[in-house]
Amino acid sequence: MIEVHADTFKLAQVFTISRGSRTAAEVLTVKVTRNGVTGWGECVPYARYDETLQSVTDQINSLPADIDRTALQSALPAGAARNAVDCALWDLEAKTKGLRVWDLIGVAAPKPEITAYTLSLDTPENMRAQAAKNAARPLLKIKLGTPDDMPRLEAVRAGAPDTPIIIDANEGWSAEVYSELAPHLIRLGVKMVEQPLPAGADDMLGEIDRPLPVCADEACHDRASLPKLVGKYDMVNIKLDKTGGLTEALALNAAAREAGFQVMVGCMVGSSLAMAPATIVAQGAEFTDLDGPLLLAEDRDTPLLFDAAGVHAPAAPLWG
């Protein structure tokens, strides 16, 4: 039996990117129950990819109750619906066999990974204050993506003068804006910029030097995305809600490495249940951005552990 229902988690504060703001994380929770054992998964439908809570629910409800992970890969496209079911099936198999998911995969238990902490798009003054408040964190991710981002970036650097910074423009810059900003990003010690130009309108990235690594986010979903990224991007952001689950995320990670890309493992704004499978993919990634639970005012009953060492592998009652 496959069940799906919507859950809402309040955010600790308003979260803003170049496309808009939110005060809560709206997610779908999936339960797959067989022979008295239940596996759990979570996804975050994303409007950027024409997903809604209802459309993703409909996709999940269209599946046969006895579907397995292999059949699932062709039954649904890469996206949020397949992600939640895929992760629930991994959890179900682990519980049924009395193993952890990493044992099923044949890899070592995940070690803690330092994760970025995201500062949402705001006024320069507010972003400086947020940067100062979080300056002790090991890595800050800054949401930008407007034509007048330079004051914001300067403000963040003033608030956190020594903290490593990565930037996510969420497709918000034009080629002209990015060309103007790029030297300043390097001057201010930015380590990486994520999706500076709109996916599909990013050919300019293949025509310029990239002294600052450029990461594909919206331009990279699954392994089929990789050929179009060669020569334009240096890194890919693997998110399970884009790949359609842990199964494809693991395959994309291997294929991206083989193709010469560095790897970032990211997330939508969701609960610890959504992040748990991604901790496996994040092992050895150049950047990990699994801070979704840190942005919430409430979380699952058994949340992920975040401490000075980073984000830890999930406890068995949560997932896997």
C-alpha positions, 0 to 999 in steps of 0.5 A: 500500500502506498499512502501520501499526505501533505505536511506543513513545517513552519520556518524559523523566519521568512525565507526569500529567493529571487522567485519569491518568499515563504513562511512554511515548508509544504511537503508530501510524506509517503508511506509504503507498507508491505507485510506490516513494515512501513518505509517513509519518504518525503518530497518538496514539489517545486513550482519551477518545475511545474509541480504542485502538491496536487500534481505530485500526489496524483503521480504517486497515486497512479502507481501500482501498490506493489511497484519496486524501485527498478520499475519506478525509474521508468514509471515516473519521470525524474522529480519530486513524486519519484523521489518520495516513493524511491526513498520510501522503498529504500527505507522499506527494504532496509527495515525488512532486511534489518539493515541500514540503507548504506549496507544495502548499497554496499558503502560505509556508514555516512560520516558527518559532512559540513553543511552550508547555512543559507541566508535568504535574499533581503536588504543589505542591512538585514543580510549583514545582520544575518551574516554577523549572527551566523559568522561562526558557521563553517560555510554560508550560502547566500541567496542573490539573483537581482540586478543590484546584488553587489551591496548585498554581497559587500554587506554579507562579507562585512558581517562575516569577514572570515567565513567561506561563502558560496552564492546561489543566484537561482537563475536571476542574473543576466549574462551582463550582470554576471560578467560585471559581478564575477571579478568582485565575487573573486575579490570577496573570496566567494568559493563557488557560484550556483546557477548564475544564468537561466538554465537553457540560456547559459551558453555564455558560460562556455565562452568565458574563463571560469576562475570561480567554479560555476555549479549547475542547479536548475540546469542539472536534473539527472544523468541525461542532463550532463552532456549539455553541461560540459564546458559550461559548468564545473560542478553539479548540484545533486538534489533528490527532488530533481533526480527523482530519488536516491537511486538516480542520485547515486547514479548521477553522482558516479556519472558526474565524477566520471565526466569530470564534474565536481559535486554539490549535494543540495536540498529544497526546504524540507524536513529531516526526512527529506535530507536523510537519504542525501547524507549518503550521496553527500559523502566526499562532495565538494560542497554539502547544502543540507540545511533545510531542517536548520531553517525550520521552527519544527521538524520530524520526531527524530530529526537529523543531528547537526553539530560542529562536525556537520550533518550526521547520518539519520538514526534508524527511526527517522529513515534508512 
